[in-house]
Amino acid sequence: MSANVETMFYTRTKPWHGMGTCVEEAPDSKEALRVSGLDWNVIQQPIQTNNGLGIPGYRANIRESDRSVLGVVSDRYKVVQNRDAFSFTDALLGEGVTYETAGSLQGGKKIWLLAKLPEKYVIGEDEITPYLVFMNTHDGTGSIKVAMTPIRVVCQNTLNLALETAQRSWAVKHIGEPTQRLQDARNTLFYASSYMRELESCVEELSAKKLADQQVYDYINALFPLIPNASEQQCKNVLKLKEDLKERYFEAPDLQHVGKNAYRFVNAVSDFATHARPLRMSENYRENLFSRTVDGNVLIDRAFEMMKAA
């Protein structure tokens, strides 16, 4: 992952591999744009073959500051500048919005920002703070993505659950007028409180579902099934994952007050999915983990579905 991080800033706690500029306080958008190294523009130019023949229908996205080519895109592709991402968030959250981290990956091909929403919620006995994540690509490989991600403050676990009646994420393609279509996401995010209300109702429902220890073991086995004809090493790996999750459910200090119930199980899985070290650490593991704050985490979603059906 460290090779993929180009520039970034963070507040107080070192993220990922500790790269970036540390600031003591979360800055406003103008300062965040500067300290994250995102204060550059993308321009588009026609492309041609080595012998000078133009290639119709395609253009190159080029970072103006150093003339590096970020990607080749169709002539329908519309650039959304980095400053537009911060302007979108400023307009959405209003005066006083603070940015926790922002930066670029893969030589500027991908950028992100994470802003703290001003509201705080207490659900059950947990303080939960919602964050806004904005991710964009300049290489033509993905959409603009915006999502609200609730964080359980005591342990920094994500609770970005796929609720049935409240939307938490949006994607906009780089065609037409993407900045205008972001207005749809903005209008919906103004009602982010509806997601938090639905989350509160869901937490109450899950907290009321008591789990016997054997049920917990059965659910963990269902989350990590052994494949047919598994090798000895594969069996050891699966057992290691199961024991890790069991420890998080039964022993985590921040869950001792919760009670043995479905909400505790979802939190244990979230803790595992958010913080456990993988059996095999790939170069882009941390990048993928961060991306799941927008796209959702498959393991957390599976655990949530299990608990809803319990």
Long-range contacts (C-beta under 8 A, 24 or more apart in sequence): 1-283, 1-284, 1-285, 1-286, 1-287, 3-283, 4-105, 4-106, 4-283, 4-284, 4-287, 5-103, 5-104, 5-105, 6-37, 6-103, 6-104, 6-105, 6-106, 6-107, 6-108, 7-36, 7-37, 7-38, 7-103, 7-104, 8-36, 8-37, 8-101, 8-102, 8-103, 8-104, 9-35, 9-36, 9-37, 9-101, 9-102, 9-103, 10-100, 10-101, 11-100, 11-101, 15-101, 16-286, 16-290, 17-286, 20-101, 20-103, 25-98, 26-98, 26-99, 26-100, 26-116, 27-98, 27-99, 28-97, 28-98, 28-99, 29-86, 29-87, 29-89, 29-90, 29-97, 29-99, 32-86, 32-99, 32-102, 32-113, 33-82, 33-83, 33-86, 33-102, 36-101, 36-102, 36-103, 36-104, 36-113, 37-103, 37-104, 38-82, 38-102, 38-103, 38-104, 38-111, 39-82, 39-83, 40-64, 40-65, 40-82, 40-108, 41-65, 41-81, 41-82, 42-70, 42-79, 42-81, 42-138, 43-79, 44-73, 44-77, 44-79, 47-72, 61-138, 61-139, 61-140, 63-108, 63-138, 68-107, 68-108, 70-107, 70-108, 70-109, 70-138, 70-139, 71-109, 71-137, 71-138, 71-139, 71-140, 71-141, 72-140, 73-139, 73-140, 73-174, 74-140, 76-175, 77-140, 77-174, 77-175, 78-174, 78-175, 78-176, 78-177, 78-178, 79-138, 79-174, 80-136, 80-144, 80-174, 80-178, 80-179, 82-111, 82-136, 84-179, 85-111, 85-113, 85-134, 85-136, 86-113, 88-134, 88-146, 88-179, 88-182, 88-186, 89-113, 89-115, 89-132, 89-134, 91-186, 92-132, 92-186, 92-189, 92-190, 93-117, 93-118, 93-132, 94-118, 100-131, 105-287, 106-139, 108-138, 109-137, 109-138, 109-139, 109-141, 110-135, 110-136, 110-137, 110-138, 110-139, 110-142, 111-135, 111-136, 111-137, 111-138, 112-136, 112-290, 117-148, 117-192, 119-192, 119-193, 119-196, 121-150, 121-196, 121-200, 123-196, 123-199, 123-200, 123-203, 124-203, 124-204, 124-207, 124-258, 124-263, 125-257, 125-258, 126-152, 126-153, 126-154, 126-203, 127-152, 127-153, 127-154, 128-152, 128-153, 128-159, 128-196, 128-199, 129-153, 130-192, 130-195, 130-196, 132-189, 133-293, 133-294, 135-291, 135-294, 140-174, 143-171, 143-172, 143-173, 143-174, 144-171, 144-172, 144-173, 144-174, 144-178, 144-182, 145-169, 145-170, 145-171, 145-172, 145-294, 145-295, 146-170, 146-171, 146-172, 146-182, 146-185, 146-189, 146-294, 147-293, 147-294, 148-189, 148-192, 148-195, 149-293, 149-294, 150-195, 150-196, 150-199, 152-267, 152-270, 154-254, 155-252, 155-254, 155-267, 155-271, 156-274, 156-275, 157-267, 157-270, 157-271, 157-274, 157-275, 158-270, 158-273, 158-274, 158-293, 158-297, 158-300, 159-199, 159-266, 159-267, 159-270, 160-293, 160-296, 160-297, 160-300, 161-199, 161-202, 161-266, 161-300, 161-301, 161-304, 162-296, 162-301, 162-304, 163-195, 163-198, 163-199, 163-202, 165-198, 166-194, 166-195, 166-197, 166-198, 166-199, 167-195, 168-195, 169-294, 169-295, 169-296, 203-263, 206-261, 206-262, 206-263, 206-266, 206-307, 206-308, 207-258, 207-259, 207-261, 207-262, 207-263, 208-261, 209-261, 209-262, 209-263, 209-307, 209-310, 210-259, 210-260, 210-261, 211-260, 211-261, 211-262, 211-264, 211-265, 211-310, 212-260, 213-260, 215-310, 216-246, 216-249, 216-250, 216-260, 216-265, 217-246, 219-265, 219-303, 219-306, 220-245, 220-246, 220-249, 222-306, 223-269, 223-299, 223-302, 223-303, 223-306, 237-279, 240-279, 241-276, 241-279, 244-272, 244-276, 245-269, 245-272, 248-272, 262-307, 262-310, 263-307, 265-303, 265-306, 265-307, 266-300, 266-303, 266-304, 266-307, 269-299, 269-300, 269-303, 270-297, 270-300, 270-303, 272-299, 273-297, 273-299, 273-300
